[in-house]
Amino acid sequence: MLGDLGAVTTVHDWRYEWDAADNLLVVDDESDGEQWPAHVKPRRQRVAHDALYRVVGIEHDYRQDDGTYAATGQAYQDWRDEQAHQR
């Protein structure tokens, strides 16, 4: 797997978007997606807020070679569910 990363020249190139109230809306890694293997493409995170400006969710998707974004298709797993099974 480490050999797959030999073509990467820029580890990250983050761009941030903020709203008028200084809430973070987007963190987008604009590094070259073609350099990365399919399982570790550059990521975009979109942050959702409620009416009191609290973070209520973050969506992650990954830039494809053609510049579009897509989810990985992996099911979301909540660490709290795993902890409940350990008890």
BELZI-V907759 format. One record per pair of residues at least 4 apart in sequence whose ideal C-beta (glycine too) atoms are under 7 Angstrom apart, sorted by the first residue. I is the first residue (numbers start at 1). J is the second residue. Records with the same first field share a line. If there is no record, write none. Layout:
I = J  J
This chain:
4 = 37
7 = 35
8 = 35  36
9 = 35
10 = 31  32
11 = 31
12 = 29  31
13 = 29  30  31
14 = 27  29
15 = 28  30
16 = 24  26  27
17 = 25  26
18 = 22  23  24  25
19 = 23  25
21 = 53
23 = 49  53
24 = 47
25 = 46  47
26 = 44  45  46
27 = 45
28 = 44
29 = 42  43  44
31 = 42
33 = 41  42  63  64  65
34 = 65
36 = 40  41  42
41 = 62  63  64
42 = 62  63
43 = 60  62
44 = 61  63  69
45 = 58  60
46 = 58  59
47 = 55  58
48 = 56  57
49 = 53  54  55  56
50 = 54  56
61 = 69  70  71
62 = 69  70  72
63 = 67  69
64 = 68  69  70
77 = 81  82
79 = 83
80 = 84
81 = 85
82 = 86
